Amino acid sequence: MKRKIIQSIKGFNDILPDKIDLYYSIEDSITKISNQYCLKEIRVPFIEKSDLFNRSIGKETDIVTKEMYEFTDKNNDSICLRPEGTASIVRSALEHNLIYDRGIKKQKYWYYGPMFRHERPQKGRFRQFMQYGVEFFGYSDTNSDIEIIMLVNQLFNNLNLNNITLHINSLGSNNDRNKYKKIILDYLDEFKKDLNEDQLKTLSKNPLRLLDSKDKNIKDILKNIPSLIDSINKDSKLRFTTLTSKLDELKIKYIIDNTIVRGLDYYNDTVFEWKTNELGSQDAICAGGRYDSLVEKIGNINIPAIGFAVGIERIVELIKNNTHTNKKNVEIPIINISEENKIFCSKISSELRRQFSHISFYNTDSSSSLSSQLKISRKLNSSFAIIISDKSEVENIFTIKYFNKEPDNNLSKEQLFQHIERIK
């Protein structure tokens, strides 16, 4: 009887070797741009107290009511796997006096790691997913909004992402949000018969979420609803106009989009998403905005803040066919056919790796035949292999075996290292 193989949990995916280079490339770009902008990294636990997200995200949001992985531990405490990063960063910053100590301390942080939500898995959406996020604390003017948007824009340019567009909106103040919820309720009053059960629930709990619904019926119904920007207060309108003027001066293209409302209760004023048409319904690859009241919700201290999060799996989907981004490291095979002193090959391999840290060296199985080792070597990302034989130690002769029709080349150790030095 064939033994049944235990499989991974639905929505929790393995990252296999054929994709890991994409993650390395993205992570390298993230680290570089975070350093360019002088951001400091914070790493927070995967598990937090459930109350952190009940208080910050909002008890009526889908994340808390439907998607959060929540448990009672052996101390009978309610804990959860973190569904997003911002609240955890705020908790950490307050706990360690990073953003307030007898006054506001202006800080810029970044994080990278897995988040967890019990959603229906589909292209670009998983139950465990990686996020890169940035949070600015203590900055309130539009220059902080601009810096955040410039950072994301540059990151996407560095990754050569195409067919993405910045969508922006303003939620105004919390009072403006509440007033606009009333506008949505009044507007949809005559259309309730056309809404399904889930949409009616959303209408009663968080009507703003209907604006970014992917359902064609609700989109058609809402196409003539008054714009949120037309309903916000005078100061927020001026702030948004200032922001868009700066984006125009910087030649950063954008679309003012009334459907960008962000589903979490803590947002105010500027909200934004970068969207693509290449991922189906999961069209947002980056989302964020201002959350000037969140720190007060968590720590009873009023500190302005703005941030964003990028979905890494969605970036992977966009760039997996991008030949520039997918450029592989050079992987030079080292074939050992010596009979007398096989440790000599290990010594040379170690020396090559020390001197050429930007190049990968692959030691083939020295117990296999030369033809078998060459067969494996041809599958690597290299145009040649290094062959080490008994002559290498005794006579200082190393063979370069080319995989095209070029003849083999016998080199001294010094010539071998000079040959590899020329590889970029």
TORKOL-4160 file (C-alpha; in steps of 0.2 Angstrom, whole numbers, padded with zeros to 4 digits, m for minus):
424
<pt num="1" X="0000" Y="0000" Z="0000"/>
<pt num="2" X="0007" Y="0017" Z="m0005"/>
<pt num="3" X="0010" Y="0028" Z="0009"/>
<pt num="4" X="0001" Y="0045" Z="0009"/>
<pt num="5" X="0012" Y="0060" Z="0008"/>
<pt num="6" X="0008" Y="0074" Z="0021"/>
<pt num="7" X="0005" Y="0090" Z="0011"/>
<pt num="8" X="0007" Y="0108" Z="0016"/>
<pt num="9" X="m0008" Y="0117" Z="0023"/>
<pt num="10" X="m0019" Y="0126" Z="0009"/>
<pt num="11" X="m0013" Y="0144" Z="0006"/>
<pt num="12" X="0004" Y="0140" Z="0015"/>
<pt num="13" X="0016" Y="0138" Z="0000"/>
<pt num="14" X="0034" Y="0132" Z="m0001"/>
<pt num="15" X="0047" Y="0143" Z="m0010"/>
<pt num="16" X="0056" Y="0131" Z="m0021"/>
<pt num="17" X="0074" Y="0134" Z="m0028"/>
<pt num="18" X="0068" Y="0139" Z="m0045"/>
<pt num="19" X="0059" Y="0154" Z="m0037"/>
<pt num="20" X="0071" Y="0158" Z="m0023"/>
<pt num="21" X="0082" Y="0169" Z="m0034"/>
<pt num="22" X="0067" Y="0181" Z="m0037"/>
<pt num="23" X="0065" Y="0183" Z="m0018"/>
<pt num="24" X="0084" Y="0186" Z="m0016"/>
<pt num="25" X="0083" Y="0200" Z="m0030"/>
<pt num="26" X="0068" Y="0208" Z="m0022"/>
<pt num="27" X="0076" Y="0207" Z="m0005"/>
<pt num="28" X="0092" Y="0215" Z="m0011"/>
<pt num="29" X="0083" Y="0229" Z="m0019"/>
<pt num="30" X="0073" Y="0232" Z="m0003"/>
<pt num="31" X="0088" Y="0232" Z="0008"/>
<pt num="32" X="0097" Y="0244" Z="m0003"/>
<pt num="33" X="0083" Y="0257" Z="m0005"/>
<pt num="34" X="0080" Y="0256" Z="0014"/>
<pt num="35" X="0098" Y="0260" Z="0017"/>
<pt num="36" X="0097" Y="0274" Z="0004"/>
<pt num="37" X="0083" Y="0282" Z="0013"/>
<pt num="38" X="0092" Y="0280" Z="0030"/>
<pt num="39" X="0078" Y="0269" Z="0037"/>
<pt num="40" X="0081" Y="0258" Z="0052"/>
<pt num="41" X="0075" Y="0240" Z="0052"/>
<pt num="42" X="0064" Y="0233" Z="0065"/>
<pt num="43" X="0060" Y="0214" Z="0067"/>
<pt num="44" X="0044" Y="0210" Z="0077"/>
<pt num="45" X="0037" Y="0193" Z="0083"/>
<pt num="46" X="0025" Y="0183" Z="0072"/>
<pt num="47" X="0013" Y="0181" Z="0087"/>
<pt num="48" X="0005" Y="0196" Z="0096"/>
<pt num="49" X="m0009" Y="0199" Z="0108"/>
<pt num="50" X="m0026" Y="0199" Z="0099"/>
<pt num="51" X="m0031" Y="0215" Z="0107"/>
<pt num="52" X="m0017" Y="0224" Z="0098"/>
<pt num="53" X="m0026" Y="0222" Z="0081"/>
<pt num="54" X="m0044" Y="0223" Z="0089"/>
<pt num="55" X="m0039" Y="0240" Z="0095"/>
<pt num="56" X="m0030" Y="0246" Z="0080"/>
<pt num="57" X="m0038" Y="0238" Z="0064"/>
<pt num="58" X="m0055" Y="0238" Z="0071"/>
<pt num="59" X="m0067" Y="0224" Z="0077"/>
<pt num="60" X="m0079" Y="0226" Z="0063"/>
<pt num="61" X="m0066" Y="0224" Z="0049"/>
<pt num="62" X="m0065" Y="0208" Z="0039"/>
<pt num="63" X="m0047" Y="0205" Z="0045"/>
<pt num="64" X="m0052" Y="0204" Z="0063"/>
<pt num="65" X="m0069" Y="0195" Z="0061"/>
<pt num="66" X="m0065" Y="0183" Z="0047"/>
<pt num="67" X="m0046" Y="0182" Z="0043"/>
<pt num="68" X="m0036" Y="0183" Z="0059"/>
<pt num="69" X="m0028" Y="0167" Z="0065"/>
<pt num="70" X="m0033" Y="0168" Z="0083"/>
<pt num="71" X="m0029" Y="0156" Z="0097"/>
<pt num="72" X="m0030" Y="0154" Z="0116"/>
<pt num="73" X="m0013" Y="0149" Z="0123"/>
<pt num="74" X="m0009" Y="0139" Z="0139"/>
<pt num="75" X="m0011" Y="0155" Z="0149"/>
<pt num="76" X="m0028" Y="0157" Z="0143"/>
<pt num="77" X="m0022" Y="0173" Z="0134"/>
<pt num="78" X="m0030" Y="0177" Z="0117"/>
<pt num="79" X="m0015" Y="0178" Z="0104"/>
<pt num="80" X="m0014" Y="0178" Z="0085"/>
<pt num="81" X="m0003" Y="0177" Z="0071"/>
<pt num="82" X="0001" Y="0195" Z="0065"/>
<pt num="83" X="m0011" Y="0199" Z="0050"/>
<pt num="84" X="m0001" Y="0215" Z="0046"/>
<pt num="85" X="0014" Y="0224" Z="0051"/>
<pt num="86" X="0010" Y="0242" Z="0055"/>
<pt num="87" X="0001" Y="0239" Z="0072"/>
<pt num="88" X="0016" Y="0228" Z="0078"/>
<pt num="89" X="0029" Y="0241" Z="0073"/>
<pt num="90" X="0019" Y="0254" Z="0083"/>
<pt num="91" X="0018" Y="0242" Z="0098"/>
<pt num="92" X="0036" Y="0239" Z="0097"/>
<pt num="93" X="0041" Y="0258" Z="0095"/>
<pt num="94" X="0030" Y="0263" Z="0110"/>
<pt num="95" X="0036" Y="0248" Z="0121"/>
<pt num="96" X="0054" Y="0253" Z="0119"/>
<pt num="97" X="0052" Y="0272" Z="0119"/>
<pt num="98" X="0058" Y="0274" Z="0101"/>
<pt num="99" X="0045" Y="0287" Z="0096"/>
<pt num="100" X="0040" Y="0295" Z="0112"/>
<pt num="101" X="0051" Y="0300" Z="0127"/>
<pt num="102" X="0046" Y="0316" Z="0136"/>
<pt num="103" X="0042" Y="0322" Z="0118"/>
<pt num="104" X="0039" Y="0315" Z="0100"/>
<pt num="105" X="0055" Y="0307" Z="0092"/>
<pt num="106" X="0054" Y="0307" Z="0073"/>
<pt num="107" X="0059" Y="0290" Z="0066"/>
<pt num="108" X="0059" Y="0281" Z="0050"/>
<pt num="109" X="0058" Y="0261" Z="0051"/>
<pt num="110" X="0056" Y="0247" Z="0039"/>
<pt num="111" X="0052" Y="0229" Z="0041"/>
<pt num="112" X="0051" Y="0213" Z="0031"/>
<pt num="113" X="0043" Y="0196" Z="0035"/>
<pt num="114" X="0028" Y="0185" Z="0034"/>
<pt num="115" X="0010" Y="0190" Z="0038"/>
<pt num="116" X="m0005" Y="0178" Z="0040"/>
<pt num="117" X="m0023" Y="0179" Z="0035"/>
<pt num="118" X="m0036" Y="0166" Z="0033"/>
<pt num="119" X="m0042" Y="0171" Z="0015"/>
<pt num="120" X="m0047" Y="0161" Z="0000"/>
<pt num="121" X="m0030" Y="0157" Z="m0009"/>
<pt num="122" X="m0029" Y="0163" Z="m0027"/>
<pt num="123" X="m0016" Y="0171" Z="m0038"/>
<pt num="124" X="m0006" Y="0184" Z="m0028"/>
<pt num="125" X="m0015" Y="0180" Z="m0012"/>
<pt num="126" X="m0010" Y="0167" Z="0001"/>
<pt num="127" X="m0013" Y="0163" Z="0019"/>
<pt num="128" X="0005" Y="0166" Z="0023"/>
<pt num="129" X="0013" Y="0180" Z="0013"/>
<pt num="130" X="0028" Y="0191" Z="0014"/>
<pt num="131" X="0027" Y="0210" Z="0016"/>
<pt num="132" X="0040" Y="0224" Z="0015"/>
<pt num="133" X="0034" Y="0239" Z="0025"/>
<pt num="134" X="0039" Y="0256" Z="0029"/>
<pt num="135" X="0033" Y="0267" Z="0044"/>
<pt num="136" X="0037" Y="0286" Z="0047"/>
<pt num="137" X="0033" Y="0293" Z="0064"/>
<pt num="138" X="0032" Y="0311" Z="0070"/>
<pt num="139" X="0031" Y="0318" Z="0052"/>
<pt num="140" X="0015" Y="0327" Z="0048"/>
<pt num="141" X="0017" Y="0338" Z="0032"/>
<pt num="142" X="0015" Y="0333" Z="0014"/>
<pt num="143" X="0034" Y="0331" Z="0012"/>
<pt num="144" X="0033" Y="0315" Z="0022"/>
<pt num="145" X="0019" Y="0309" Z="0010"/>
<pt num="146" X="0030" Y="0313" Z="m0005"/>
<pt num="147" X="0046" Y="0304" Z="0002"/>
<pt num="148" X="0036" Y="0288" Z="0005"/>
<pt num="149" X="0029" Y="0289" Z="m0013"/>
<pt num="150" X="0046" Y="0293" Z="m0020"/>
<pt num="151" X="0053" Y="0278" Z="m0011"/>
<pt num="152" X="0040" Y="0265" Z="m0018"/>
<pt num="153" X="0041" Y="0273" Z="m0035"/>
<pt num="154" X="0060" Y="0271" Z="m0035"/>
<pt num="155" X="0059" Y="0253" Z="m0029"/>
<pt num="156" X="0047" Y="0248" Z="m0042"/>
<pt num="157" X="0058" Y="0257" Z="m0055"/>
<pt num="158" X="0074" Y="0247" Z="m0049"/>
<pt num="159" X="0064" Y="0231" Z="m0050"/>
<pt num="160" X="0059" Y="0236" Z="m0068"/>
<pt num="161" X="0041" Y="0234" Z="m0065"/>
<pt num="162" X="0029" Y="0238" Z="m0079"/>
<pt num="163" X="0010" Y="0241" Z="m0081"/>
<pt num="164" X="0008" Y="0248" Z="m0063"/>
<pt num="165" X="m0001" Y="0264" Z="m0059"/>
<pt num="166" X="m0001" Y="0274" Z="m0043"/>
<pt num="167" X="m0019" Y="0277" Z="m0037"/>
<pt num="168" X="m0022" Y="0290" Z="m0024"/>
<pt num="169" X="m0036" Y="0298" Z="m0014"/>
<pt num="170" X="m0039" Y="0307" Z="0002"/>
<pt num="171" X="m0050" Y="0301" Z="0017"/>
<pt num="172" X="m0050" Y="0318" Z="0026"/>
<pt num="173" X="m0052" Y="0317" Z="0044"/>
<pt num="174" X="m0061" Y="0303" Z="0055"/>
<pt num="175" X="m0077" Y="0315" Z="0055"/>
<pt num="176" X="m0076" Y="0316" Z="0036"/>
<pt num="177" X="m0075" Y="0297" Z="0035"/>
<pt num="178" X="m0090" Y="0295" Z="0046"/>
<pt num="179" X="m0100" Y="0308" Z="0036"/>
<pt num="180" X="m0095" Y="0299" Z="0020"/>
<pt num="181" X="m0101" Y="0283" Z="0027"/>
<pt num="182" X="m0118" Y="0291" Z="0029"/>
<pt num="183" X="m0118" Y="0297" Z="0011"/>
<pt num="184" X="m0115" Y="0279" Z="0005"/>
<pt num="185" X="m0129" Y="0272" Z="0016"/>
<pt num="186" X="m0141" Y="0285" Z="0010"/>
<pt num="187" X="m0136" Y="0283" Z="m0008"/>
<pt num="188" X="m0138" Y="0264" Z="m0007"/>
<pt num="189" X="m0154" Y="0264" Z="0002"/>
<pt num="190" X="m0164" Y="0262" Z="m0014"/>
<pt num="191" X="m0152" Y="0249" Z="m0021"/>
<pt num="192" X="m0153" Y="0237" Z="m0006"/>
<pt num="193" X="m0163" Y="0224" Z="m0015"/>
<pt num="194" X="m0149" Y="0223" Z="m0028"/>
<pt num="195" X="m0136" Y="0219" Z="m0015"/>
<pt num="196" X="m0131" Y="0201" Z="m0010"/>
<pt num="197" X="m0130" Y="0195" Z="0008"/>
<pt num="198" X="m0111" Y="0199" Z="0010"/>
<pt num="199" X="m0113" Y="0216" Z="0003"/>
<pt num="200" X="m0127" Y="0220" Z="0014"/>
<pt num="201" X="m0117" Y="0215" Z="0029"/>
<pt num="202" X="m0102" Y="0226" Z="0023"/>
<pt num="203" X="m0115" Y="0240" Z="0021"/>
<pt num="204" X="m0120" Y="0239" Z="0039"/>
<pt num="205" X="m0102" Y="0236" Z="0046"/>
<pt num="206" X="m0090" Y="0245" Z="0035"/>
<pt num="207" X="m0099" Y="0254" Z="0020"/>
<pt num="208" X="m0082" Y="0262" Z="0014"/>
<pt num="209" X="m0076" Y="0244" Z="0009"/>
<pt num="210" X="m0090" Y="0243" Z="m0004"/>
<pt num="211" X="m0081" Y="0257" Z="m0014"/>
<pt num="212" X="m0066" Y="0245" Z="m0018"/>
<pt num="213" X="m0077" Y="0230" Z="m0022"/>
<pt num="214" X="m0072" Y="0220" Z="m0037"/>
<pt num="215" X="m0090" Y="0215" Z="m0040"/>
<pt num="216" X="m0096" Y="0222" Z="m0057"/>
<pt num="217" X="m0114" Y="0225" Z="m0050"/>
<pt num="218" X="m0109" Y="0235" Z="m0035"/>
<pt num="219" X="m0097" Y="0245" Z="m0046"/>
<pt num="220" X="m0110" Y="0250" Z="m0058"/>
<pt num="221" X="m0122" Y="0255" Z="m0044"/>
<pt num="222" X="m0109" Y="0266" Z="m0036"/>
<pt num="223" X="m0102" Y="0274" Z="m0052"/>
<pt num="224" X="m0112" Y="0290" Z="m0049"/>
<pt num="225" X="m0110" Y="0292" Z="m0030"/>
<pt num="226" X="m0103" Y="0309" Z="m0025"/>
<pt num="227" X="m0084" Y="0309" Z="m0023"/>
<pt num="228" X="m0076" Y="0307" Z="m0006"/>
<pt num="229" X="m0064" Y="0321" Z="m0010"/>
<pt num="230" X="m0079" Y="0333" Z="m0013"/>
<pt num="231" X="m0085" Y="0329" Z="0005"/>
<pt num="232" X="m0069" Y="0331" Z="0015"/>
<pt num="233" X="m0065" Y="0347" Z="0026"/>
<pt num="234" X="m0056" Y="0362" Z="0019"/>
<pt num="235" X="m0039" Y="0359" Z="0027"/>
<pt num="236" X="m0038" Y="0341" Z="0020"/>
<pt num="237" X="m0043" Y="0347" Z="0003"/>
<pt num="238" X="m0029" Y="0360" Z="0003"/>
<pt num="239" X="m0017" Y="0346" Z="0009"/>
<pt num="240" X="m0022" Y="0335" Z="m0005"/>
<pt num="241" X="m0020" Y="0348" Z="m0018"/>
<pt num="242" X="m0003" Y="0352" Z="m0011"/>
<pt num="243" X="0002" Y="0334" Z="m0013"/>
<pt num="244" X="m0004" Y="0332" Z="m0031"/>
<pt num="245" X="0005" Y="0348" Z="m0036"/>
<pt num="246" X="0021" Y="0341" Z="m0029"/>
<pt num="247" X="0018" Y="0324" Z="m0038"/>
<pt num="248" X="0016" Y="0334" Z="m0054"/>
<pt num="249" X="0032" Y="0343" Z="m0051"/>
<pt num="250" X="0041" Y="0327" Z="m0049"/>
<pt num="251" X="0033" Y="0320" Z="m0064"/>
<pt num="252" X="0026" Y="0305" Z="m0054"/>
<pt num="253" X="0011" Y="0299" Z="m0063"/>
<pt num="254" X="m0005" Y="0295" Z="m0053"/>
<pt num="255" X="m0024" Y="0293" Z="m0054"/>
<pt num="256" X="m0036" Y="0301" Z="m0042"/>
<pt num="257" X="m0047" Y="0286" Z="m0038"/>
<pt num="258" X="m0062" Y="0287" Z="m0027"/>
<pt num="259" X="m0062" Y="0268" Z="m0024"/>
<pt num="260" X="m0045" Y="0270" Z="m0014"/>
<pt num="261" X="m0052" Y="0270" Z="0004"/>
<pt num="262" X="m0041" Y="0257" Z="0013"/>
<pt num="263" X="m0051" Y="0244" Z="0024"/>
<pt num="264" X="m0043" Y="0248" Z="0040"/>
<pt num="265" X="m0051" Y="0260" Z="0052"/>
<pt num="266" X="m0035" Y="0269" Z="0057"/>
<pt num="267" X="m0031" Y="0279" Z="0040"/>
<pt num="268" X="m0034" Y="0297" Z="0037"/>
<pt num="269" X="m0030" Y="0310" Z="0023"/>
<pt num="270" X="m0018" Y="0303" Z="0010"/>
<pt num="271" X="m0021" Y="0285" Z="0005"/>
<pt num="272" X="m0013" Y="0276" Z="m0010"/>
<pt num="273" X="m0011" Y="0260" Z="m0020"/>
<pt num="274" X="0000" Y="0254" Z="m0034"/>
<pt num="275" X="m0011" Y="0244" Z="m0045"/>
<pt num="276" X="m0008" Y="0232" Z="m0060"/>
<pt num="277" X="m0020" Y="0223" Z="m0072"/>
<pt num="278" X="m0009" Y="0208" Z="m0073"/>
<pt num="279" X="m0014" Y="0199" Z="m0057"/>
<pt num="280" X="m0033" Y="0197" Z="m0060"/>
<pt num="281" X="m0044" Y="0203" Z="m0045"/>
<pt num="282" X="m0028" Y="0205" Z="m0033"/>
<pt num="283" X="m0023" Y="0221" Z="m0042"/>
<pt num="284" X="m0015" Y="0230" Z="m0028"/>
<pt num="285" X="0004" Y="0227" Z="m0026"/>
<pt num="286" X="0007" Y="0241" Z="m0013"/>
<pt num="287" X="m0005" Y="0250" Z="m0002"/>
<pt num="288" X="m0003" Y="0263" Z="0012"/>
<pt num="289" X="m0007" Y="0280" Z="0018"/>
<pt num="290" X="m0007" Y="0292" Z="0034"/>
<pt num="291" X="m0013" Y="0285" Z="0051"/>
<pt num="292" X="m0012" Y="0300" Z="0062"/>
<pt num="293" X="m0023" Y="0292" Z="0075"/>
<pt num="294" X="m0016" Y="0274" Z="0077"/>
<pt num="295" X="m0002" Y="0278" Z="0089"/>
<pt num="296" X="m0015" Y="0286" Z="0100"/>
<pt num="297" X="m0027" Y="0271" Z="0099"/>
<pt num="298" X="m0013" Y="0259" Z="0104"/>
<pt num="299" X="m0003" Y="0270" Z="0116"/>
<pt num="300" X="m0013" Y="0285" Z="0121"/>
<pt num="301" X="0000" Y="0297" Z="0113"/>
<pt num="302" X="m0004" Y="0308" Z="0098"/>
<pt num="303" X="0010" Y="0305" Z="0085"/>
<pt num="304" X="0007" Y="0308" Z="0066"/>
<pt num="305" X="0012" Y="0294" Z="0055"/>
<pt num="306" X="0012" Y="0287" Z="0037"/>
<pt num="307" X="0017" Y="0271" Z="0030"/>
<pt num="308" X="0015" Y="0257" Z="0017"/>
<pt num="309" X="0016" Y="0238" Z="0014"/>
<pt num="310" X="0021" Y="0229" Z="m0002"/>
<pt num="311" X="0015" Y="0212" Z="m0006"/>
<pt num="312" X="0031" Y="0202" Z="m0011"/>
<pt num="313" X="0022" Y="0187" Z="m0019"/>
<pt num="314" X="0013" Y="0199" Z="m0030"/>
<pt num="315" X="0029" Y="0207" Z="m0035"/>
<pt num="316" X="0036" Y="0189" Z="m0039"/>
<pt num="317" X="0021" Y="0186" Z="m0050"/>
<pt num="318" X="0025" Y="0202" Z="m0060"/>
<pt num="319" X="0044" Y="0200" Z="m0062"/>
<pt num="320" X="0045" Y="0181" Z="m0064"/>
<pt num="321" X="0046" Y="0182" Z="m0083"/>
<pt num="322" X="0057" Y="0198" Z="m0082"/>
<pt num="323" X="0074" Y="0192" Z="m0089"/>
<pt num="324" X="0083" Y="0207" Z="m0082"/>
<pt num="325" X="0077" Y="0204" Z="m0064"/>
<pt num="326" X="0079" Y="0185" Z="m0066"/>
<pt num="327" X="0098" Y="0187" Z="m0071"/>
<pt num="328" X="0106" Y="0172" Z="m0062"/>
<pt num="329" X="0122" Y="0172" Z="m0053"/>
<pt num="330" X="0137" Y="0164" Z="m0062"/>
<pt num="331" X="0139" Y="0146" Z="m0055"/>
<pt num="332" X="0156" Y="0139" Z="m0060"/>
<pt num="333" X="0157" Y="0120" Z="m0058"/>
<pt num="334" X="0173" Y="0113" Z="m0051"/>
<pt num="335" X="0176" Y="0095" Z="m0056"/>
<pt num="336" X="0188" Y="0084" Z="m0046"/>
<pt num="337" X="0196" Y="0069" Z="m0055"/>
<pt num="338" X="0212" Y="0068" Z="m0045"/>
<pt num="339" X="0216" Y="0051" Z="m0038"/>
<pt num="340" X="0230" Y="0055" Z="m0027"/>
<pt num="341" X="0225" Y="0070" Z="m0015"/>
<pt num="342" X="0207" Y="0074" Z="m0016"/>
<pt num="343" X="0208" Y="0087" Z="m0002"/>
<pt num="344" X="0218" Y="0098" Z="m0014"/>
<pt num="345" X="0202" Y="0101" Z="m0024"/>
<pt num="346" X="0194" Y="0107" Z="m0007"/>
<pt num="347" X="0208" Y="0119" Z="m0004"/>
<pt num="348" X="0207" Y="0127" Z="m0021"/>
<pt num="349" X="0188" Y="0128" Z="m0020"/>
<pt num="350" X="0189" Y="0137" Z="m0003"/>
<pt num="351" X="0202" Y="0149" Z="m0010"/>
<pt num="352" X="0191" Y="0153" Z="m0025"/>
<pt num="353" X="0176" Y="0157" Z="m0014"/>
<pt num="354" X="0186" Y="0168" Z="m0003"/>
<pt num="355" X="0194" Y="0178" Z="m0017"/>
<pt num="356" X="0178" Y="0179" Z="m0028"/>
<pt num="357" X="0163" Y="0181" Z="m0016"/>
<pt num="358" X="0152" Y="0188" Z="m0030"/>
<pt num="359" X="0153" Y="0171" Z="m0039"/>
<pt num="360" X="0146" Y="0154" Z="m0035"/>
<pt num="361" X="0156" Y="0138" Z="m0036"/>
<pt num="362" X="0148" Y="0121" Z="m0037"/>
<pt num="363" X="0158" Y="0106" Z="m0032"/>
<pt num="364" X="0152" Y="0091" Z="m0042"/>
<pt num="365" X="0152" Y="0073" Z="m0035"/>
<pt num="366" X="0170" Y="0067" Z="m0036"/>
<pt num="367" X="0165" Y="0049" Z="m0035"/>
<pt num="368" X="0156" Y="0050" Z="m0051"/>
<pt num="369" X="0164" Y="0048" Z="m0068"/>
<pt num="370" X="0170" Y="0063" Z="m0078"/>
<pt num="371" X="0156" Y="0062" Z="m0091"/>
<pt num="372" X="0143" Y="0062" Z="m0077"/>
<pt num="373" X="0151" Y="0077" Z="m0068"/>
<pt num="374" X="0151" Y="0086" Z="m0085"/>
<pt num="375" X="0133" Y="0082" Z="m0088"/>
<pt num="376" X="0128" Y="0090" Z="m0071"/>
<pt num="377" X="0140" Y="0105" Z="m0075"/>
<pt num="378" X="0132" Y="0109" Z="m0091"/>
<pt num="379" X="0115" Y="0113" Z="m0082"/>
<pt num="380" X="0123" Y="0127" Z="m0072"/>
<pt num="381" X="0124" Y="0145" Z="m0077"/>
<pt num="382" X="0142" Y="0145" Z="m0083"/>
<pt num="383" X="0150" Y="0143" Z="m0100"/>
<pt num="384" X="0164" Y="0132" Z="m0093"/>
<pt num="385" X="0170" Y="0121" Z="m0079"/>
<pt num="386" X="0186" Y="0120" Z="m0070"/>
<pt num="387" X="0194" Y="0102" Z="m0070"/>
<pt num="388" X="0206" Y="0098" Z="m0056"/>
<pt num="389" X="0217" Y="0083" Z="m0059"/>
<pt num="390" X="0233" Y="0075" Z="m0051"/>
<pt num="391" X="0242" Y="0087" Z="m0062"/>
<pt num="392" X="0235" Y="0102" Z="m0054"/>
<pt num="393" X="0244" Y="0100" Z="m0038"/>
<pt num="394" X="0260" Y="0092" Z="m0045"/>
<pt num="395" X="0262" Y="0102" Z="m0061"/>
<pt num="396" X="0252" Y="0117" Z="m0057"/>
<pt num="397" X="0240" Y="0113" Z="m0072"/>
<pt num="398" X="0221" Y="0117" Z="m0071"/>
<pt num="399" X="0210" Y="0113" Z="m0086"/>
<pt num="400" X="0196" Y="0125" Z="m0092"/>
<pt num="401" X="0183" Y="0114" Z="m0101"/>
<pt num="402" X="0172" Y="0125" Z="m0112"/>
<pt num="403" X="0154" Y="0120" Z="m0116"/>
<pt num="404" X="0154" Y="0127" Z="m0133"/>
<pt num="405" X="0166" Y="0121" Z="m0147"/>
<pt num="406" X="0181" Y="0131" Z="m0140"/>
<pt num="407" X="0195" Y="0119" Z="m0136"/>
<pt num="408" X="0200" Y="0115" Z="m0118"/>
<pt num="409" X="0213" Y="0127" Z="m0110"/>
<pt num="410" X="0227" Y="0122" Z="m0098"/>
<pt num="411" X="0231" Y="0136" Z="m0086"/>
<pt num="412" X="0242" Y="0138" Z="m0071"/>
<pt num="413" X="0234" Y="0143" Z="m0054"/>
<pt num="414" X="0239" Y="0161" Z="m0057"/>
<pt num="415" X="0231" Y="0161" Z="m0074"/>
<pt num="416" X="0216" Y="0152" Z="m0068"/>
<pt num="417" X="0212" Y="0166" Z="m0055"/>
<pt num="418" X="0216" Y="0179" Z="m0068"/>
<pt num="419" X="0203" Y="0171" Z="m0080"/>
<pt num="420" X="0190" Y="0171" Z="m0066"/>
<pt num="421" X="0194" Y="0189" Z="m0061"/>
<pt num="422" X="0187" Y="0194" Z="m0078"/>
<pt num="423" X="0170" Y="0187" Z="m0075"/>
<pt num="424" X="0157" Y="0201" Z="m0070"/>
